[in-house]
Amino acid sequence: MKPGRVLFYLSVAELLAMAPWFSASAVAPALSQHWALSATQTAWLTISVQLGFVVGALVSATLTLPDRWSARRLLAGAAFCAAAATAAVAAAPSAGLAIALRGLTGVCLAGVYPPGMKILAGWFREGRGLAIGILVGALTLGSAGPHLVRWAVPEESWRLVLGVAAVSAAAGALLALRVPHDGPFAVPATAFDWGAVPRLLRNRPTMLANAGYLGHMWELYAMWTWIPAWVVASEAARGAPRGAAARAALLTFGVIGIGALGSWLAGAAADRWGRTLVTSVALAVSGGCCVVSGSVFGAPLIALAPLLLVWGAAIVADSAQFSTAVSELAPRHLVGTALTLQTSLGFLLTAASIYLLPLLASALGWRWVMAALATGPAIGITAMLALRRRPEALQLAGGRR
């Protein structure tokens, strides 16, 4: 099978398999009313996924599963489990059980996202940044999907949104199995090694790439999680609350979904002009959007949407390039483990920023809370410029830093 066809199959598989991620977040207002949840309890519908992902990724990285098992079989099995857990949420009799099932969903998705990147690293040397950018763009679009389904159905049909996400993940699992193997450039399976993670943590160039990723992740999932509530509050501030939830769902789909375009364009640009440059520019744009977001709060959607769409394109554009950088800087026999470690650290941090935003909103109102996320891009830019000055940066994008 040619690499282009592998990229197609794997990208569509990731698009479908990642639908469970925001399936509960998309129907959070309905679930909040159904179980009489507070804003903090509602946040746990997403935080539990993030923490579950961290647990799954840390276990996977510690046991070096992505480098010892077939990555495509790991991806398919994990996607099937995520589908089952999502379907179970729709039938859960209590919020506590639903949150636990969401945590299990996160554990399963830890076996979907990093192995997908590892497979592409095994199929692509030239154009790896674009290939992983397309993959991350596809899973970004898949993550946005439940918001589109929520917009298309009545608010009380929240179980249908969860059901569609579950079926989507199962279909993604089947499609992943169409990939014949982990790639001609994949390193043969390694033996279990307790020292793998400590060695990666001592690898300074890899950890600088991870620091850039952490700055990016501080902003990304908090924005994706709370932008619907922010838009609803903005609509209420201008005196137009009627139908605000549906408009927010549609706009959120656009804001998250346009990240696919940002990922694809950034992948092509990074392969041509360098990873540290492109990631720094993307961080600067998204961080700037954080800072100025409050200035358009309460404006009509026709004025609000352009800024949010630029933000949505920039906020995830750099994500794939941090992962690509790790795949180029880490020891070849530990690429899968390095990618899994990177994502586990990033998603652990997202739990803090997701939890923080509604607390700030309760104290200060929604208008300026997104500005608190700008610290992440600032730290990320610092890390990537430090990486750019190191000789190991010549390993990135064929010497383009």
Secondary structure by P-SEA (a helix, b strand, c coil): ccaaaaaaaaaaaaaaaaccccccccaaaaaaaaacccaaaaaaaaaaaaaaaaaaaaaaaaacccccccaaaaaaaaaaaaaaaaaaaaacccaaaaaaaaaaaaaaaccccaaaaaaaaaccccaaaaaaaaaaaaaaaaaaaaaaaaaaccccaaaaaaaaaaaaaaaaaaaaacccccccccccccccccaaaaaaaaaaaaaaaaaaaaaaaacaaaaaacaaaaaaaaaaaaccccaaaaaaaaaaaaaaaaaaaaaaaaaaaaacccaaaaaaaaaaaaaaaaaaccccccccaaaaaaaaaaaaaaaccaaaaaaaaaaaccccccaaaaaaaaaaaaaaaaaaaaaaaaaaaacccccccccccaaaaaaaaaaaaaaaacccccccccccc
